């Protein structure tokens, strides 16, 4: 999915049209969009460190910090990134970066309180950040194994607005998943069908071969158990992200 950028044409379209074209269409439209090579989160990390090392803490650095947060870099991660970079890029540069990062991630303290309250409201733990599959999610998700014997059962938690990409569970025989909502409010949608709202107690059966996605509502945390249905030669095919436009239109 291509990253859409118009900042170059907005700021320099008349003065430097070629630079604006390269900025919007090549840097962001091509380089940033090569998610098969590096995820947006990884590219944000690299860019933040590259700008920090040069001492560039202007409006472009603020933009890339904001993008880093939008691409899934958490408050604790950005703090660790800047701390690590300080030993190689310079202590004063890190101080300057921290002053900007504090403002961009300032609401995360409240989010931490909300996360704690939400976890206390349900039976299963939230678990750890779902880093292994982070490249297939928009926003932060968490994973807590419930059972690994007989069949795999995992509690997956989505922060508000978080959702996974469209994907398909393949199997030569059997396979698929069962989702059991245990807390919060979220959505499940199959390709070409209307999204389904899920709240605690709702169950969705997903046969193998069905393209779908699931995730939280914009204003609610969301957790569901994933029951892995046994099958032969099973694997998951990850597809494109759910577009911001499509997600915003869900009621």
C-alpha positions as CSV (number, residue, x, y, z in Angstrom):
1,X,0.0,0.0,0.0
2,X,1.6,3.3,-1.1
3,X,2.2,6.0,1.4
4,X,0.4,9.2,0.2
5,X,2.4,12.4,0.7
6,X,1.6,15.9,-0.6
7,X,3.8,18.0,1.7
8,X,6.3,18.6,-1.1
9,X,3.8,19.9,-3.6
10,X,2.1,21.9,-0.9
11,X,5.2,23.7,0.3
12,X,7.4,23.8,-2.8
13,X,5.1,22.9,-5.7
14,X,5.6,26.2,-7.5
15,X,9.1,27.1,-6.3
16,X,10.8,23.7,-6.8
17,X,8.3,21.3,-8.6
18,X,10.9,18.6,-9.3
19,X,12.0,18.5,-5.7
20,X,8.4,18.3,-4.7
21,X,7.8,15.5,-7.1
22,X,10.7,13.5,-5.8
23,X,9.7,14.0,-2.2
24,X,6.1,13.0,-2.7
25,X,6.3,10.3,-5.4
26,X,9.7,8.8,-5.0
27,X,10.8,9.1,-1.3
28,X,7.3,8.5,0.2
29,X,5.4,7.0,-2.8
30,X,8.1,4.4,-3.5
31,X,10.8,4.1,-0.8
32,X,8.6,4.4,2.2
33,X,6.0,2.1,0.6
34,X,8.3,-0.9,0.2
35,X,6.8,-2.7,3.2
36,X,7.9,-6.1,1.8
37,X,11.5,-5.0,2.7
38,X,11.0,-3.0,5.9
39,X,7.8,-2.1,7.8
40,X,6.7,1.5,8.3
41,X,7.7,1.1,12.0
42,X,11.2,0.1,11.1
43,X,11.5,2.9,8.6
44,X,10.4,5.4,11.2
45,X,13.0,4.1,13.6
46,X,15.8,4.5,11.1
47,X,14.6,8.0,10.0
48,X,14.3,9.3,13.6
49,X,17.8,8.1,14.5
50,X,19.3,9.5,11.2
51,X,17.8,12.9,11.8
52,X,18.7,12.9,15.5
53,X,22.3,12.1,14.7
54,X,22.5,15.2,12.6
55,X,21.0,17.4,15.2
56,X,18.0,18.1,13.0
57,X,15.2,18.8,15.5
58,X,13.1,21.1,13.3
59,X,9.5,20.7,12.1
60,X,10.5,17.8,9.8
61,X,11.8,15.9,12.9
62,X,8.5,16.6,14.7
63,X,6.7,15.2,11.7
64,X,8.8,12.0,11.7
65,X,8.3,11.6,15.5
66,X,4.5,11.9,15.0
67,X,4.7,9.4,12.1
68,X,6.8,7.1,14.3
69,X,4.1,7.1,16.9
70,X,1.4,6.5,14.3
71,X,3.4,3.6,12.9
72,X,3.5,1.8,16.2
73,X,6.5,3.1,18.1
74,X,5.5,3.3,21.8
75,X,6.5,5.7,24.5
76,X,8.9,3.2,26.1
77,X,10.4,2.3,22.7
78,X,11.1,5.9,21.7
79,X,12.7,6.5,25.0
80,X,15.0,3.5,24.6
81,X,15.7,4.5,20.9
82,X,16.8,8.0,21.9
83,X,18.8,6.8,24.9
84,X,20.7,4.3,22.8
85,X,21.3,6.8,20.0
86,X,22.6,9.3,22.6
87,X,25.8,7.4,23.1
88,X,26.6,7.5,19.4
89,X,25.0,10.7,18.2
90,X,25.7,13.0,21.2
91,X,24.1,13.8,24.5
92,X,22.8,17.3,23.7
93,X,21.1,16.0,20.5
94,X,19.3,13.4,22.6
95,X,18.2,16.1,25.1
96,X,16.7,18.1,22.2
97,X,15.0,15.0,20.8
98,X,13.5,14.1,24.2
99,X,12.0,17.6,24.6
100,X,10.0,17.1,21.4
101,X,9.2,13.4,22.0
102,X,7.7,14.2,25.5
103,X,5.1,16.4,23.9
104,X,4.2,13.9,21.2
105,X,3.9,10.9,23.6
106,X,2.5,12.9,26.6
107,X,-1.0,11.3,26.5
108,X,0.6,7.8,26.8
109,X,0.6,8.2,30.6
110,X,-3.2,8.4,30.5
111,X,-3.3,5.5,28.0
112,X,-1.3,3.4,30.4
113,X,-3.9,4.0,33.2
114,X,-6.6,3.1,30.7
115,X,-4.8,-0.1,29.8
116,X,-4.4,-1.1,33.4
117,X,-8.1,-0.5,34.1
118,X,-9.1,-2.4,31.0
119,X,-7.0,-5.4,31.9
120,X,-8.5,-5.5,35.4
121,X,-12.0,-5.6,33.8
122,X,-11.5,-9.0,32.1
123,X,-10.6,-12.5,33.0
124,X,-7.6,-13.0,30.8
125,X,-4.3,-11.1,30.9
126,X,-3.4,-8.7,28.1
127,X,0.0,-10.3,27.8
128,X,3.0,-8.8,26.0
129,X,3.3,-6.5,22.9
130,X,2.6,-8.6,19.8
131,X,6.0,-7.7,18.2
132,X,6.3,-10.8,16.1
133,X,3.3,-9.8,14.0
134,X,3.5,-6.1,14.4
135,X,4.2,-5.5,10.7
136,X,0.7,-6.9,10.0
137,X,-1.1,-4.5,12.4
138,X,-2.0,-0.9,12.4
139,X,-1.6,0.3,16.0
140,X,-0.5,-1.7,19.1
141,X,-1.7,-5.2,19.8
142,X,-0.9,-7.6,22.6
143,X,-0.7,-11.4,22.9
144,X,-1.3,-13.8,25.8
145,X,-1.1,-17.6,25.4
146,X,-4.1,-19.3,27.1
147,X,-3.4,-22.9,26.0
148,X,-0.9,-24.5,23.7
149,X,-2.0,-28.1,24.2
150,X,-4.5,-29.9,21.9
151,X,-5.4,-26.7,20.1
152,X,-3.8,-23.2,20.4
153,X,-5.8,-20.6,22.2
154,X,-4.5,-17.1,22.5
155,X,-5.9,-13.9,24.0
156,X,-5.3,-11.0,21.5
157,X,-5.9,-7.5,22.7
158,X,-6.1,-4.4,20.4
159,X,-5.7,-0.8,21.7
160,X,-8.4,1.6,20.4
161,X,-8.1,1.9,16.6
162,X,-5.8,-1.0,16.2
163,X,-6.6,-3.7,13.6
164,X,-4.8,-6.3,11.7
165,X,-4.4,-6.4,7.9
166,X,-6.6,-8.4,5.6
167,X,-5.5,-12.0,5.8
168,X,-6.4,-15.5,4.8
169,X,-5.9,-18.8,6.8
170,X,-5.1,-21.5,4.3
171,X,-5.3,-25.2,4.9
172,X,-5.5,-28.3,2.6
173,X,-8.0,-29.8,5.1
174,X,-9.7,-28.3,8.2
175,X,-8.0,-25.2,9.5
176,X,-9.4,-21.7,10.1
177,X,-10.1,-19.9,13.4
178,X,-12.7,-19.2,15.9
179,X,-12.9,-15.8,17.6
180,X,-14.5,-15.4,21.0
181,X,-14.8,-11.8,22.2
182,X,-14.1,-11.5,25.9
183,X,-14.0,-7.7,26.5
184,X,-14.4,-4.3,24.8
185,X,-15.8,-3.6,21.4
186,X,-14.4,-4.3,18.0
187,X,-15.2,-5.4,14.4
188,X,-14.8,-8.4,12.2
189,X,-15.2,-8.2,8.4
190,X,-15.0,-10.6,5.5
191,X,-14.0,-9.5,2.1
192,X,-17.0,-8.0,0.2
193,X,-19.3,-8.2,3.3
194,X,-20.5,-5.6,5.9
195,X,-18.4,-5.4,9.1
196,X,-19.8,-7.1,12.2
197,X,-19.6,-5.4,15.6
198,X,-18.3,-7.7,18.3
199,X,-18.8,-7.3,22.1
200,X,-18.2,-9.7,25.0
201,X,-19.7,-13.1,24.4
202,X,-19.9,-12.8,20.6
203,X,-18.4,-15.7,18.6
204,X,-17.2,-15.7,14.9
205,X,-16.3,-18.8,13.0
206,X,-13.7,-18.2,10.2
207,X,-13.4,-21.1,7.7
208,X,-10.1,-21.6,5.9
209,X,-9.8,-19.6,2.7
210,X,-11.9,-16.6,3.8
211,X,-10.2,-13.2,3.4
212,X,-11.0,-11.1,6.5
213,X,-9.7,-8.7,9.2
214,X,-10.6,-7.9,12.8
215,X,-9.7,-5.2,15.4
216,X,-10.8,-2.6,17.9
217,X,-13.3,0.2,17.5
218,X,-11.8,3.6,17.4
219,X,-12.9,4.5,20.9
220,X,-12.6,1.1,22.7
221,X,-10.1,-1.5,23.7
222,X,-10.9,-4.9,22.3
223,X,-10.0,-8.5,23.2
224,X,-10.9,-11.8,21.8
225,X,-9.7,-15.4,22.2
226,X,-8.3,-16.9,19.0
227,X,-8.9,-20.7,18.8
228,X,-6.7,-22.3,16.1
229,X,-8.7,-25.0,14.3
230,X,-6.5,-28.0,13.5
231,X,-5.8,-28.6,9.9
232,X,-3.4,-30.0,7.4
233,X,-0.6,-27.8,5.9
234,X,-2.0,-24.6,7.5
235,X,-0.5,-21.2,6.9
236,X,-1.6,-17.5,7.0
237,X,-1.4,-15.2,4.0
238,X,-1.1,-11.6,5.0
239,X,-2.5,-9.0,2.6
240,X,-3.0,-5.3,2.4
241,X,-3.9,-3.1,5.5
242,X,-7.4,-1.9,6.0
243,X,-7.4,1.6,4.6
244,X,-8.0,4.5,6.9
245,X,-10.9,5.6,4.8
246,X,-12.7,2.2,5.0
247,X,-12.0,1.9,8.7
248,X,-13.4,5.5,9.4
249,X,-16.7,4.6,7.6
250,X,-17.5,1.7,9.9
251,X,-20.3,2.5,12.3
